Amino acid sequence: MKFDITLFTFLLSLTVALSGWFARWRDKLKFEKQQDALERQQAIQKAEAAAEKKVNDTRNFNHLVNNQLQISDGIAIGFKDLEKMVRDLTKETLEIKAYLIRYGVAPETQK
């Protein structure tokens, strides 16, 4: 059998072309898997960031609501204390007036 160089060259070039095509195909699949994984990871990170922002916004809003409630309670307590002080002053004023009437000391404005 005679060695045919053209057939050998053809087979060799076909083998090299097929191996190059196979390597390119394998790298393309690997790259697509990496891209899919990267896109999936980015989507997860965006979803986590959105969920965390929503939780933080809700927490901040609840803090503001609670602060307003505490301020309202403080104002209500302050007014209750003020009302008590006015009642006490009114009571003391009535006692002074009763004392003045009892002992006949009339203010000069009532002459």
C-alpha positions as a Markdown table, in Angstrom:
| # | Residue | x | y | z |
|---|---|---|---|---|
| 1 | Met | 0.0 | 0.0 | 0.0 |
| 2 | Lys | 1.3 | 3.3 | -1.0 |
| 3 | Phe | 1.2 | 6.3 | 1.4 |
| 4 | Asp | -0.9 | 9.1 | 0.0 |
| 5 | Ile | 0.1 | 12.4 | 1.5 |
| 6 | Thr | -2.9 | 14.3 | 0.2 |
| 7 | Leu | -5.3 | 11.9 | 2.0 |
| 8 | Phe | -3.2 | 12.2 | 5.2 |
| 9 | Thr | -3.2 | 16.0 | 4.9 |
| 10 | Phe | -6.9 | 16.0 | 4.4 |
| 11 | Leu | -7.5 | 13.8 | 7.4 |
| 12 | Leu | -5.2 | 15.8 | 9.5 |
| 13 | Ser | -6.8 | 19.1 | 8.5 |
| 14 | Leu | -10.3 | 17.6 | 9.1 |
| 15 | Thr | -9.2 | 16.4 | 12.6 |
| 16 | Val | -7.7 | 19.8 | 13.5 |
| 17 | Ala | -10.8 | 21.6 | 12.2 |
| 18 | Leu | -13.2 | 19.3 | 14.1 |
| 19 | Ser | -11.1 | 19.6 | 17.3 |
| 20 | Gly | -11.1 | 23.4 | 16.9 |
| 21 | Trp | -14.9 | 23.4 | 16.4 |
| 22 | Phe | -15.4 | 21.1 | 19.4 |
| 23 | Ala | -13.2 | 23.3 | 21.6 |
| 24 | Arg | -15.0 | 26.4 | 20.4 |
| 25 | Trp | -18.4 | 24.8 | 21.1 |
| 26 | Arg | -17.3 | 23.6 | 24.5 |
| 27 | Asp | -16.0 | 27.1 | 25.4 |
| 28 | Lys | -19.2 | 28.7 | 24.2 |
| 29 | Leu | -21.3 | 26.4 | 26.4 |
| 30 | Lys | -19.1 | 27.1 | 29.3 |
| 31 | Phe | -19.3 | 30.9 | 28.7 |
| 32 | Glu | -23.1 | 30.7 | 28.4 |
| 33 | Lys | -23.3 | 28.8 | 31.7 |
| 34 | Gln | -21.2 | 31.4 | 33.4 |
| 35 | Gln | -23.3 | 34.2 | 31.9 |
| 36 | Asp | -26.5 | 32.4 | 33.1 |
| 37 | Ala | -25.0 | 32.0 | 36.6 |
| 38 | Leu | -23.9 | 35.6 | 36.6 |
| 39 | Glu | -27.3 | 36.9 | 35.5 |
| 40 | Arg | -29.0 | 34.7 | 38.1 |
| 41 | Gln | -26.7 | 36.0 | 40.8 |
| 42 | Gln | -27.4 | 39.6 | 39.8 |
| 43 | Ala | -31.1 | 39.0 | 39.8 |
| 44 | Ile | -30.9 | 37.5 | 43.3 |
| 45 | Gln | -28.8 | 40.5 | 44.5 |
| 46 | Lys | -31.3 | 42.9 | 43.0 |
| 47 | Ala | -34.2 | 41.1 | 44.6 |
| 48 | Glu | -32.4 | 41.0 | 48.0 |
| 49 | Ala | -31.6 | 44.7 | 47.7 |
| 50 | Ala | -35.2 | 45.5 | 46.9 |
| 51 | Ala | -36.5 | 43.4 | 49.8 |
| 52 | Glu | -34.0 | 45.0 | 52.2 |
| 53 | Lys | -35.0 | 48.5 | 51.0 |
| 54 | Lys | -38.7 | 47.7 | 51.5 |
| 55 | Val | -38.0 | 46.3 | 55.1 |
| 56 | Asn | -35.9 | 49.4 | 55.9 |
| 57 | Asp | -38.5 | 51.8 | 54.5 |
| 58 | Thr | -41.2 | 50.0 | 56.5 |
| 59 | Arg | -39.1 | 50.1 | 59.7 |
| 60 | Asn | -38.3 | 53.8 | 59.2 |
| 61 | Phe | -42.0 | 54.6 | 58.7 |
| 62 | Asn | -43.0 | 52.6 | 61.8 |
| 63 | His | -40.3 | 54.5 | 63.8 |
| 64 | Leu | -41.8 | 57.8 | 62.6 |
| 65 | Val | -45.3 | 56.7 | 63.5 |
| 66 | Asn | -44.2 | 55.5 | 66.9 |
| 67 | Asn | -42.3 | 58.8 | 67.4 |
| 68 | Gln | -45.5 | 60.8 | 66.5 |
| 69 | Leu | -47.5 | 58.6 | 69.0 |
| 70 | Gln | -44.9 | 59.3 | 71.7 |
| 71 | Ile | -45.0 | 63.0 | 71.0 |
| 72 | Ser | -48.8 | 63.0 | 71.1 |
| 73 | Asp | -48.8 | 61.1 | 74.4 |
| 74 | Gly | -46.2 | 63.5 | 75.8 |
| 75 | Ile | -48.4 | 66.5 | 74.8 |
| 76 | Ala | -51.5 | 64.9 | 76.3 |
| 77 | Ile | -49.7 | 64.2 | 79.5 |
| 78 | Gly | -48.4 | 67.8 | 79.5 |
| 79 | Phe | -51.9 | 69.1 | 79.1 |
| 80 | Lys | -53.2 | 66.9 | 81.9 |
| 81 | Asp | -50.5 | 68.3 | 84.2 |
| 82 | Leu | -51.4 | 71.8 | 83.1 |
| 83 | Glu | -55.1 | 71.1 | 83.7 |
| 84 | Lys | -54.3 | 69.8 | 87.2 |
| 85 | Met | -52.3 | 72.9 | 87.9 |
| 86 | Val | -55.1 | 75.2 | 86.7 |
| 87 | Arg | -57.6 | 73.3 | 88.9 |
| 88 | Asp | -55.2 | 73.6 | 91.9 |
| 89 | Leu | -54.8 | 77.3 | 91.2 |
| 90 | Thr | -58.6 | 77.8 | 90.9 |
| 91 | Lys | -59.0 | 75.9 | 94.2 |
| 92 | Glu | -56.4 | 78.0 | 95.9 |
| 93 | Thr | -57.9 | 81.2 | 94.5 |
| 94 | Leu | -61.4 | 80.2 | 95.8 |
| 95 | Glu | -59.8 | 79.4 | 99.3 |
| 96 | Ile | -58.2 | 82.9 | 99.3 |
| 97 | Lys | -61.5 | 84.5 | 98.3 |
| 98 | Ala | -63.4 | 82.6 | 101.0 |
| 99 | Tyr | -60.8 | 83.6 | 103.6 |
| 100 | Leu | -61.1 | 87.3 | 102.6 |
| 101 | Ile | -64.9 | 87.1 | 102.7 |
| 102 | Arg | -64.9 | 85.3 | 106.0 |
| 103 | Tyr | -62.7 | 87.8 | 107.8 |
| 104 | Gly | -64.2 | 90.8 | 106.1 |
| 105 | Val | -61.2 | 91.9 | 104.2 |
| 106 | Ala | -62.6 | 93.1 | 100.9 |
| 107 | Pro | -60.4 | 94.1 | 98.0 |
| 108 | Glu | -60.4 | 97.8 | 97.3 |
| 109 | Thr | -61.9 | 97.3 | 93.9 |
| 110 | Gln | -65.2 | 96.2 | 95.4 |
| 111 | Lys | -65.9 | 99.5 | 97.3 |
